[in-house]
Amino acid sequence: MATLEFTSQYTNLLLLLNGLAIVLYIGARSKKKQRAMKFGNYSTLEKVAGRNFLKSSNLLLFTKLGAITLLVIGISNPVIVESASSTQNDYVLAVDVSGSMIQTDLKPSRLGAAKRGLKSFVDATGNETSIGVVSFSGSVSTEQDLAADKREAKQAIEALDSGESGAGTAIGDAIFSSVSTALQSSGGAEVVLVTDGRKTIGSDVNSSIRFARQNNVTVNTYGIGSRRNSTQGFGTIRQGDTEVNASRRTFPNLDTAQLERVANETGGNFSTVESSSELGKDIVELEEEERRRDISRFFVFGALALLLLEWVLGNTRFDILP
């Protein structure tokens, strides 16, 4: 589907110019009429041009307003955006299942919102797309290798449970494992990583970025949850044989800078998700490619054509007789 997009930065300019054009048009028509009545022979003009010779058409005004509108749109970077199916076939979904993912700032929880969004993404992929699922917390687990069975992929996502792998967020290890899984794809695969924290344990993130780049694997990162500091308790999680309270100190807030760097340096997308509906929408966009075609010249040419038409009409058909 094709859509027209342009910036709105010149909206005030458009309103100002159109308002000014209306005022000047009304003033000019009024002065022309007064001049015609003052210096013209009324009876002769009436015989030549008819009884309604002083009435003017609004066509000139609408032509001028149309020209101004087209010109302003023309300088507002108008583009035609066309969506097409992506050439990327396969994806590895890496999901944070650390204890903080049970927080309920997103409903029913951060992990619950993530699972809903990821399942929506799986439904949006093509029939030939293979999906792999990796979970991570203090350690990493491959829940499903790349496979084209959507039902199995959604079952693997639904089975994800927070806190099973212990405390901590091993983002570096998750990237290493996800990239290794992505390399199973014969046509190439991207990684979709969803987390609410920052790296607190495991491999260095910089090393995992280099590993992804060396293998030409794109890593898309999505930060889920609120950016604000929170003192809300997360309940308890299990560390080994012991249950401990999950606190803000144990689970620092989202490191957006780190996630953005991972995406930028591997050629992926980065987004923060602060509502349960955003994640599915943002990830589904990975399945589409946008082709943007600049059409500013058509609006500029259209504006010039209308200005020329307005000038011709104003000096011929709709000109008041002197």
Secondary structure, 3 states (H helix, E strand, C coil): CEEEECCCCCHHHHHHHHHHHHHHHHHHHHHHHHHHHHHCCHHHHHHHHCCCCCCCCCHHHHHHHHHHHHHHHHCCCCEEEEEEECCCCEEEEEEECCHHHHCCCCCCCHHHHHHHHHHHHHHHCCCCCCEEEEEECCCEEEEEEEECCHHHHHHHHHCCCCCCCCCCCCHHHHHHHHHHHHCCCCCCEEEEEEECCCCCCCCCHHHHHHHHHHCCCCEEEEEECCCCCCCCCCCEEEECCEEEECCCCCCCCCCHHHHHHHHHHHCCCEEEECCCCHHHHHHHHHHEEEEEEECHHHHHHHHHHHHHHHHHHHHCCCCCCC
